[in-house]
Amino acid sequence: MKRLPPLNALRAFHVAAQQGSLTKAGAVLHVTQGAVSRQVKLLEDALGRPLFFRVHQGIKLTETGKILAEGLHATFGGLEQLIEHITQDQRRQRISINIPPTFATRWLAPRLSKFCSIYPFVDLHITTNWVQSLRESESIDCLVVFDTAPWSAGEGEPLMSERHVMVSHPNLWRQDVPPTLGQQTLLHILNGSERLPVWERWIEQHNLAHIDPKPGLTFSTLDQAIHAALSGAGVAIVDEHMIRPELKSGALRLFNELHMDGPHGYWFVDVAKDGEHKAVVRLIRDWLREELASDSH
């Protein structure tokens, strides 16, 4: 196949032929008259023939220029109609995605309007069911899984790891001094039917052997524990990604600069059954990655 001239050069000539002026073409394309002239010269060099000659206050097409202009008018007109048809296509894709409850309510929900503006043709069906294997995901197109590792090799792409911090309501502080940890109620979180050993790991990592990690209040989701902390019910160790607005507003206060990474994280799993759905699922995955990357800055 013979190599085509650069698209920018073809576009510049097309607009110049329509406007009858290099200066006017530059205004339409938001470039200088000189830039349009250089693009047209590139096209003439590629074709080996002149396409126009200058006349008073404009340009006049050669016979070759007229033939090319007519062809490009049909070509670019057809492209514009095609793009308009695609962007105006009212066919919608319904994608079922299962997400951990706290990720759904605290991280995803505030960003859904942005997603809908970028992908107006996608109708997300969001569930927060306890799904722990591929066998349990028959009616789902994709999942965000909270776990220490993907279910098996090749069945999960990492999105984000947890970064734990210790927080409480600022009312528990006295004269800018945090409350004594041993005198406070510890807030715990379940993962399914088992309590996550977050406090045990925190105590071990930061040498707080005098603290008993067992007593306290236990909640079925991280979101519930965060709400309890916001009400002043106790002290929580939570994923910093899920409380950025509360930390920024001062609704929750960091005890100190200590943190603890992992071991859990969020994984993206594609279980779509056909090519059409898989293509949209890839868009969702890439959007999640971009949002999480910008969230970490």
N, C-alpha and C positions, 0 to 999 in steps of 0.2 A: 504494500500500500504506500503510495506516494505521501511524503510528509507534508502536512498542511501548514500554511503560514500561521504565525502566532495569532491567537484569538484576539488579543488586545489590539493588534494592528488592523485586523478585519473590522473590529468594533469601531475603532477610530475612523476608518475610512467610511464605514456605513453611516455614522452620524454626520461626518463632514459632507457626504453626498446629500444627505437629507437636508442639512442646513444651508448648503451652498456656500459655506464659509468655514475656514479653519478656526477663526476666533469664536464664532458662535458654537462650533462643535466643542471647543475647549470649555466653554461655559456650561454646556449640557453635561459634559463628562467630568466637570470640576477639576480640570487640569489646565495648563497654559496652552496658548496657541502653538508654541514651540514644541510641546510634548506631542500634540496631535500631528504636527508636521513630521516629526521624527518617526512616529508610528506608521504614517502613510508611506514615508520613504523606505522603511523596512519592508513594507508590503510590496512596493514597486520593485525593490531589489530582489525579493523572493520570486516575483512573477516574471521579472525581466522585461517589464513594459511600463510605460507611464500611464497613470490613471487620471490625471487632470492637469490642466494648466491654469495659471493665474490670469484673472481678468480684473477689471476695475472693481474694487471692494468685494472680491469673492473669488470663486474658482469655477471652472467649467470642465466637465468630465470629457475624457477622450472616449472613443467608441468602446475601447476595452473597459474603461471605467464605467460606462453606462451598463454594459453587460454584467459586470461584477456587482454594481449597485442594485440592479434588478434582482439578481440571484440572492444577494444578502438580505434584501428587503423581505423576500419570501422566507428565507431561512430564519432570520432573527424574529420575524413576525410569528412564524410557527413555533419557535422556542418560547416566546412570550406567552402564547396561547397555551402551550403545554404546561409551563410552570404555573400559570394561573389556574389551569384545570386541576393540577395536583394539589395546590394550596387551598383550592376551594372544594376539594373532594369531601363530601359529607359522610363518607363511610367511616365508621368508628371501630376502634378495637377495644374490647373489654378484656382487661388483664387482671387476673386474680393474684394478689400478692399477700402472703402471710408474714407478719412482722411481730417481734416481741412487743408486748403492750407498752412498756415505757418508751422504747424507740419510736413507736407509732405516735404516742400522745405528746411526748416532750420534744422529740427531734423532728419527726416527719411532718406532723400536722401544721406547724408554723410555716412550712415551706411548700405546702401543697398548692397554694395560689400561684407560686412561681412555676411549679411544674406544669400546672394547667395552662398557663399562658404560653409556655414553650411547646407543649404537646397537647393542643386542644382536641385532637382526635382520639386521645387515649382516655378511656373511662376506667379508673382504678377501682377494683373491688378489694378493699382492705380488710383482712381478718387478723386476729391476734390469738389464734388457737395454739394449743400446746402440741406442736408437731416435732417429732424426734427422729424420723426416718423417711426415706423416700417412699416407703410403702404407705405412709400416712398422707402423702401429698398428691393423690390422684386428681383431685379437682382444682389444683393450684398450678399457676404458670411459673411462679418464681417465689422464692422465700428469702427473708433475711433471718439467719439463724444465730442465736446467741449460744456460744459453746467455746470450749477450749481448743477445738480443732474441727476441721470439716468432718462430715460423717465418714467419708472414705476418700481415698486418693482420687483426685480429679473431680470431686463432687462438692465444690465450694471454692469461692474466691474471696480472699480476705478484704474486708472493707475498713475496719477500724478496731483497734484494741482499746480496752478499758484503761482509764487513768484515774485511779481513786484518790480522793481527797477527803479530809475530815471536816465536817461543817455542823453548824448549829444556828438557831435563830439568834440574832444579835442581843435579844433581851436576856439571854442567859449569861452574857458577859457583865462584869462589874468593873467600872473605871478602866475600861480598855484591857481588862485581864480576862482571858478565857476561863470558863468554869472548870472546876476540878473534875477531871474525867471520872475518877472513881466514885464520885457522888452523883453522876448523871445517869439517866436511862439510856441504854444503848439500843439503837434501832437496827433490826436485822431484816434480811430479805430472803425469801424462798426462791428456789429454782425448781419448779415442779413441786415435789413433796419434800425436798431436802433443803435445809437452811444452808445458804452459802457461807463458807467459813471466812468471810471477809475480815471480821474483827480478829479472828485468830491469826490470820496472816499479817494483819497490820501490827498487832501486838508483838508478834515474833520479829517482824522486819525492823521495827523501831524500838525494840528493847523496852517494852512496857509490861514486864512480867508481873507487876503488882496489880494489873487490871484483870478482873475476871470477865472473860468474853461471853459467858453463857447467859446471864440474866438479861432481861430487856423485853422489848416489844418486837414481834415478828410479823411481817407483812408479805402478802403473796406477790407483790410487784415492787420494783424499785420506785415507781411513781408514787405509790402509797407511802413508802418510807420517806420520800422527799416531802410530801404534803405534811406528814407528821412532824418532820423537822421544821417546816415552815410555820407550824402552829406552836412551836416551842416545846414539843413533847419529849425531845431528847436529842442525842448526838448521833449523827449518821456518817458512815463512810460510803460515798457514792461516786459514780462515774462523773468526772468533771464535765464531759461533753453534754450531759443531760441537765446541768444546772447553770449554764453560762449566763442566761438572762437574770437569774436570781443572784448570782455572784456580782454581776455588773450593777444591779439595782441596789444591792445591799440587803436584800431580803434574807439571804443566807450569808454567813460569815465563815471564812476559813479559820480553823484553829491555828494553823501555822503553814509553813511552806513545804511541809512533808507531802509526799505522794507515793503511790504504789501502782505499778503497771500490772495489768492482767490479773489472773491468767486467762480470763474469758475475753472474747471479742465477738465481733459481728461478721458473719460470712454470707455471701450472696450465692444462692443456689438456683440455677436455671433448670426448671423441669417442664418447660413448654413442650407441647406435643407436635407442633407443626411449624413450618418455616415462617409463616406470617407472624405467628405469635412470638417465635424466637427473635425475629428482627426487632419487634417492639420491646421485648424483654431486654435486649442488648442496649437499647436507648435508655431504659430505666436504670440498668446497671451503671452505665457511663455517667448518667446524671447524678446518681447517688455518689459515685466516686468524686465527681467534681465538687459537689456540695460539701462532702466530708473533708476534702482537701482544703477548700476555702474556709471551712469552719475551724480548722486547726491553726490558721494563721492569726 
